[in-house]
Amino acid sequence: ATALTFADEAQRLLTQADAARGEARQALSTAFVNTVQEALASDPACHAAHFLWGEAFLKRVVVSPASNSNEEVYKSAIQHFRRAAGNGGGVKAHCFISDGLAQLPNGLKNNRVVLDKLVVEYPGSPDIRLKLGINAVQQGELDLAEREMKEAVRLFRSGVPSFDPATQALHVGNALENLCKLAFVRAGDLSANG
């Protein structure tokens, strides 16, 4: 079996473990860990396997041995998402790194540094434009936020090759919702973190 075959099986186990409780969750978690390790034994650079490790920490399917605090969970997840990104995980891995950083102390500023680099590296990514816009709102940079969110809407509307029409519509709607929130922030009717 190839690393991707193991990764596909690990994805299935992660989905089941996330929905399970008690002993069933523990058994599925163990099976997930074994399967991801098989994927990485087959190909240590398998970005799908590293990505799944990160997701498993965020979903608490796998618990950090150091601590189960939120900070340690996000740090463990980010570590795996960085490995995924370094091995060809692309925009998706970088977006998860960004989401994780935002949850850590000084997260807004640290996340902004990452997003500023990513928007140069992936100028056509609507996801990164939207994340940069949301970050800008949280830091009070409303003109930048509006510019990036409008660009995200434009890019989502122009189509992302991997999206079917329903997924595209969902993402356009989400971006437009964030633009509406921004309008309320400008009007003083909503906090920047609301």
Salt bridges, closest charged atoms under 4 A:
GLU9 OE2 - ARG12 NH2 2.41
GLU55 OE2 - LYS59 NZ 3.56
GLU71 OE2 - LYS75 NZ 3.07
ASP99 OD1 - LYS131 NZ 2.66
ASP116 OD1 - ARG112 NE 3.20
GLU141 OE2 - ARG112 NH1 2.72
ASP143 OD1 - ARG186 NH2 2.98
GLU146 OE2 - LYS150 NZ 2.81
GLU146 OE1 - ARG186 NH2 2.94
GLU148 OE1 - ARG129 NH1 3.02
GLU151 OE2 - ARG154 NH2 2.70
GLU177 OE2 - LYS181 NZ 3.85
